[in-house]
Amino acid sequence: MNRRDVLKTMGLTTGLAIAPQLGFPKKKETEGTFKYCLNTSTISGQKSGLKKYLEIVAEAGYDGVEVWVQDVKDYKAQGGSLKTMKKFLDDSHLEIYDAIGFAPWMVDDDEQRKAGFEQMKMEMEMMAELGCARIAAPSAGVKPGMPLDLLKVGERYKQLLDLGRQTGVIPQLEFWGSSPVFYSMGQALMAAAAANDPDVKILPDVYHLFRGNSGFECLKMVNGNIIDVIHFNDYPSTIPREEQKDKDRLYPGDGVAPLKQILTDLANMGGTKVLSLELFNPEYWKNDPLSIAKTGLEKMRKVVASLP
């Protein structure tokens, strides 16, 4: 086998590294290897509810949406039908790329962790009814002040992946930059390696990569299969890193994040990447939600279009 054959086998040739995967259904035109998604936190200021959020996302022209599990639960509790919601999604050519939940699956307490897995199973099954293939798996419930055993986290994450295969909804390891326990891409990579599972996924976030001091060079180390979705946003230069909060997140391109480098590294990984706009900015929430959604999509497209 010659050198090029070896590179082909490893998936490292340039063509393979940047080619979109054919398995993704193409519902709208997208640039390069990216699809555009709106995390509903971005338009949650008026607390309009799931149905209205999805209507706004569809009207704004996104490829898909990232919902919060609690909003889906609230929708059901108010008499909403998941079957009806799935029909709306299909009719709107809108896909739920991911769901944000907070089941305490990572905790050390056996009873709490068991309840966390049961919660995750229920939430996975609920999201599967809406055609959602992914769910966030953060360190919710883990108490600060004690070292986190990342080998145990990896073991638990593998169990969570087994549950994901049963339900059809794969959990994505999510780290929070402001967390005192699980805050860096390095920790997520170690836990993913410890899981020793072919389906591991990590859910990074531009803000959290910065806030937790992971930096962005780590993205060059990652195989394309490990990242499907990234929370896309920006951050200001006027607030020290350690003092920045979720509310300080900005539209992509309005801050100082190295977005071109990030997008280039994501593209070089191979496969289609979902850019999910996740903001919590109270100043934005003062505006009309549809205007916020459209502005966010325009700014994401502008950053992607600026790539060489």
PLY file of the C-alpha trace (Angstrom):
ply
format ascii 1.0
element vertex 308
property float x
property float y
property float z
element edge 307
property int vertex1
property int vertex2
end_header
0.00 0.00 0.00
1.48 3.38 -0.97
1.32 6.57 1.07
-1.80 7.91 -0.64
-3.64 4.63 -0.09
-2.76 4.82 3.59
-4.06 8.38 3.79
-7.27 7.36 2.06
-7.76 4.55 4.54
-7.29 6.97 7.43
-9.67 9.54 5.92
-6.98 12.21 5.83
-6.84 13.22 2.21
-7.95 16.76 1.60
-10.95 15.82 -0.48
-12.30 13.41 2.10
-11.61 15.81 4.93
-13.82 18.54 3.55
-16.52 16.60 1.69
-20.00 16.66 3.26
-21.36 13.29 4.32
-24.05 12.05 1.94
-26.23 10.68 4.72
-27.57 14.11 5.72
-30.88 15.00 4.05
-30.57 18.26 2.13
-33.55 20.46 2.87
-32.15 23.92 2.21
-29.09 25.26 0.46
-26.15 25.69 2.83
-22.62 26.97 2.39
-19.76 24.50 2.46
-20.00 21.89 5.17
-22.25 23.87 7.51
-25.92 23.87 8.39
-27.64 26.64 10.30
-29.55 26.06 13.52
-31.15 28.23 16.17
-31.00 27.29 19.84
-34.29 28.57 21.22
-32.54 30.24 24.17
-31.63 32.97 21.68
-35.28 34.03 21.36
-36.51 33.01 24.82
-36.77 36.48 26.35
-40.53 36.72 25.83
-41.01 33.07 26.90
-43.29 32.44 23.92
-43.24 28.66 24.24
-42.16 25.80 22.02
-44.76 26.17 19.26
-43.99 29.86 18.72
-40.23 29.24 18.87
-40.48 26.66 16.09
-42.68 28.93 13.96
-40.09 31.70 14.27
-37.19 29.40 13.40
-39.03 28.13 10.33
-39.98 31.64 9.16
-36.44 32.94 9.68
-35.07 30.30 7.29
-32.89 28.07 9.45
-32.15 24.47 8.50
-33.01 23.26 11.97
-33.54 24.01 15.63
-32.06 23.10 19.00
-34.77 22.88 21.65
-34.78 22.72 25.42
-36.25 19.56 26.93
-38.17 21.54 29.54
-39.96 23.49 26.80
-41.07 20.20 25.24
-42.31 18.99 28.64
-44.20 22.24 29.17
-45.76 21.92 25.72
-46.99 18.42 26.55
-48.22 19.48 30.01
-50.34 22.19 28.37
-52.04 19.60 26.17
-49.75 19.77 23.16
-49.34 16.73 20.95
-45.89 15.53 19.93
-47.45 13.96 16.85
-48.88 17.33 15.83
-45.56 19.02 16.50
-43.71 16.42 14.42
-46.08 17.09 11.51
-45.39 20.82 11.78
-41.65 20.14 11.70
-41.99 17.89 8.66
-44.26 20.35 6.83
-41.81 23.17 7.59
-38.79 21.10 6.47
-37.32 21.79 9.89
-35.18 19.32 11.82
-34.50 19.20 15.55
-30.74 18.71 15.59
-30.31 18.54 19.34
-32.09 18.90 22.69
-30.77 20.61 25.81
-31.45 18.68 29.01
-30.00 18.46 32.51
-30.37 14.89 33.73
-27.80 14.19 36.52
-26.20 11.13 34.90
-22.60 12.03 35.83
-22.99 12.29 39.63
-21.26 9.97 42.12
-24.32 9.29 44.28
-25.67 5.92 43.09
-29.36 6.67 43.69
-29.17 10.12 42.15
-27.29 8.75 39.15
-29.87 5.96 38.70
-32.62 8.59 38.71
-30.57 10.62 36.25
-30.36 7.71 33.83
-34.10 7.11 34.15
-34.72 10.79 33.46
-32.42 10.69 30.45
-34.17 7.60 29.06
-37.56 9.29 29.34
-36.27 12.46 27.72
-34.53 10.55 24.93
-37.74 8.66 24.13
-39.70 11.90 24.11
-37.23 13.57 21.76
-37.16 10.52 19.50
-40.88 11.09 18.86
-39.95 14.46 17.38
-37.21 12.98 15.20
-34.40 14.45 17.29
-31.23 12.35 17.05
-29.12 14.02 19.78
-29.34 15.27 23.35
-26.87 17.24 25.47
-25.16 15.42 28.34
-23.63 18.05 30.65
-22.33 17.73 34.22
-25.67 18.73 35.77
-25.88 17.91 39.46
-22.16 17.27 39.99
-21.09 18.93 43.23
-18.12 21.31 43.15
-15.22 21.00 45.54
-14.16 17.44 44.78
-11.89 16.22 41.96
-13.81 14.74 39.04
-12.74 11.19 38.15
-12.74 11.38 34.36
-12.24 7.63 34.00
-15.51 7.09 35.88
-17.14 9.79 33.78
-16.04 7.85 30.70
-17.55 4.62 32.07
-20.84 6.38 32.80
-20.84 8.07 29.43
-20.45 4.67 27.74
-23.52 3.46 29.65
-25.31 6.58 28.47
-24.30 5.83 24.88
-25.77 2.33 25.26
-29.01 3.98 26.33
-28.77 6.32 23.37
-28.49 3.42 20.96
-31.59 1.86 22.48
-33.64 5.02 22.06
-32.08 6.34 18.85
-30.99 9.60 20.52
-27.23 9.91 21.04
-25.95 11.89 24.05
-23.29 14.53 23.42
-20.79 15.34 26.16
-21.17 19.02 26.99
-18.78 21.08 29.12
-19.49 24.49 30.61
-16.61 26.96 30.78
-17.83 28.49 34.03
-18.28 25.11 35.75
-15.88 24.36 38.61
-15.84 20.64 37.72
-16.29 19.93 33.98
-15.18 23.02 32.12
-12.70 22.18 29.38
-12.42 20.47 26.03
-9.47 18.53 27.44
-11.66 16.94 30.10
-14.32 16.10 27.53
-11.72 14.50 25.26
-10.35 12.39 28.12
-13.83 11.23 29.17
-14.66 10.41 25.55
-11.44 8.40 25.23
-12.17 6.59 28.49
-15.59 5.60 27.15
-13.82 3.67 24.37
-16.94 3.76 22.22
-17.30 4.42 18.47
-20.30 6.72 18.97
-18.76 9.30 21.31
-19.80 12.89 20.62
-18.71 16.19 22.13
-20.87 19.33 22.06
-18.48 22.33 22.14
-19.43 25.99 22.40
-17.38 28.98 21.22
-18.13 30.87 24.43
-17.39 27.89 26.69
-14.12 27.11 24.88
-13.08 30.68 25.70
-14.61 30.95 29.17
-13.08 27.69 30.44
-9.69 28.58 28.91
-9.65 25.57 26.58
-8.61 27.79 23.71
-9.30 26.78 20.12
-6.21 24.89 18.96
-7.76 21.75 20.45
-10.21 21.64 17.54
-7.34 20.74 15.23
-6.86 17.50 17.19
-10.40 16.19 16.71
-11.71 13.73 14.15
-14.77 15.02 12.31
-17.02 12.26 13.62
-16.78 13.43 17.22
-18.46 16.82 16.63
-21.85 17.11 14.96
-23.09 20.34 16.56
-21.29 23.39 17.93
-22.91 26.23 19.83
-21.98 29.26 17.76
-21.63 32.74 19.25
-19.06 35.42 20.02
-17.75 37.24 23.08
-16.54 40.77 23.88
-13.02 41.96 24.61
-14.16 44.46 27.24
-14.84 41.94 30.04
-12.11 39.73 31.59
-12.50 36.07 30.62
-13.15 34.89 34.20
-15.91 37.46 34.65
-17.83 36.79 31.46
-21.29 35.27 31.79
-23.81 33.70 29.43
-25.59 37.05 29.13
-22.45 38.58 27.58
-22.54 36.36 24.48
-22.75 38.25 21.20
-23.88 37.61 17.65
-21.13 35.89 15.62
-18.81 38.51 14.17
-19.65 41.16 16.77
-16.91 40.12 19.19
-13.31 38.93 19.15
-13.60 35.14 18.87
-11.38 33.64 16.11
-14.42 32.44 14.18
-12.63 32.03 10.84
-10.06 29.74 12.45
-12.81 27.80 14.23
-14.83 27.33 11.04
-11.75 26.34 9.06
-10.84 23.69 11.64
-14.42 22.41 11.70
-14.47 22.17 7.91
-11.14 20.36 7.85
-12.49 17.70 10.19
-14.80 16.40 7.49
-18.53 15.84 7.64
-21.38 18.27 8.02
-21.30 20.55 11.05
-24.37 22.20 12.57
-23.75 25.78 13.71
-26.31 26.36 16.45
-26.72 30.00 17.48
-26.97 29.95 21.28
-27.28 33.34 22.99
-28.72 34.54 26.31
-28.30 38.25 25.77
-31.01 40.31 27.58
-30.31 43.27 25.31
-31.24 41.18 22.28
-34.37 39.92 24.04
-35.72 43.48 24.00
-36.19 43.11 20.24
-38.77 41.17 18.25
-37.87 37.44 18.37
-38.19 37.02 14.61
-35.83 39.95 14.09
-33.34 38.38 16.50
-33.52 35.07 14.64
-33.07 36.66 11.22
-30.19 38.85 12.41
-28.43 35.83 13.90
-28.76 33.81 10.70
-27.53 36.71 8.58
-24.48 37.18 10.80
-23.64 33.45 10.78
-23.89 33.33 6.99
-21.69 36.41 6.72
-18.92 34.82 8.82
-19.08 31.58 6.81
-19.05 33.54 3.54
-15.85 35.32 4.61
-13.87 32.06 4.58
-11.30 31.72 1.80
0 1
1 2
2 3
3 4
4 5
5 6
6 7
7 8
8 9
9 10
10 11
11 12
12 13
13 14
14 15
15 16
16 17
17 18
18 19
19 20
20 21
21 22
22 23
23 24
24 25
25 26
26 27
27 28
28 29
29 30
30 31
31 32
32 33
33 34
34 35
35 36
36 37
37 38
38 39
39 40
40 41
41 42
42 43
43 44
44 45
45 46
46 47
47 48
48 49
49 50
50 51
51 52
52 53
53 54
54 55
55 56
56 57
57 58
58 59
59 60
60 61
61 62
62 63
63 64
64 65
65 66
66 67
67 68
68 69
69 70
70 71
71 72
72 73
73 74
74 75
75 76
76 77
77 78
78 79
79 80
80 81
81 82
82 83
83 84
84 85
85 86
86 87
87 88
88 89
89 90
90 91
91 92
92 93
93 94
94 95
95 96
96 97
97 98
98 99
99 100
100 101
101 102
102 103
103 104
104 105
105 106
106 107
107 108
108 109
109 110
110 111
111 112
112 113
113 114
114 115
115 116
116 117
117 118
118 119
119 120
120 121
121 122
122 123
123 124
124 125
125 126
126 127
127 128
128 129
129 130
130 131
131 132
132 133
133 134
134 135
135 136
136 137
137 138
138 139
139 140
140 141
141 142
142 143
143 144
144 145
145 146
146 147
147 148
148 149
149 150
150 151
151 152
152 153
153 154
154 155
155 156
156 157
157 158
158 159
159 160
160 161
161 162
162 163
163 164
164 165
165 166
166 167
167 168
168 169
169 170
170 171
171 172
172 173
173 174
174 175
175 176
176 177
177 178
178 179
179 180
180 181
181 182
182 183
183 184
184 185
185 186
186 187
187 188
188 189
189 190
190 191
191 192
192 193
193 194
194 195
195 196
196 197
197 198
198 199
199 200
200 201
201 202
202 203
203 204
204 205
205 206
206 207
207 208
208 209
209 210
210 211
211 212
212 213
213 214
214 215
215 216
216 217
217 218
218 219
219 220
220 221
221 222
222 223
223 224
224 225
225 226
226 227
227 228
228 229
229 230
230 231
231 232
232 233
233 234
234 235
235 236
236 237
237 238
238 239
239 240
240 241
241 242
242 243
243 244
244 245
245 246
246 247
247 248
248 249
249 250
250 251
251 252
252 253
253 254
254 255
255 256
256 257
257 258
258 259
259 260
260 261
261 262
262 263
263 264
264 265
265 266
266 267
267 268
268 269
269 270
270 271
271 272
272 273
273 274
274 275
275 276
276 277
277 278
278 279
279 280
280 281
281 282
282 283
283 284
284 285
285 286
286 287
287 288
288 289
289 290
290 291
291 292
292 293
293 294
294 295
295 296
296 297
297 298
298 299
299 300
300 301
301 302
302 303
303 304
304 305
305 306
306 307
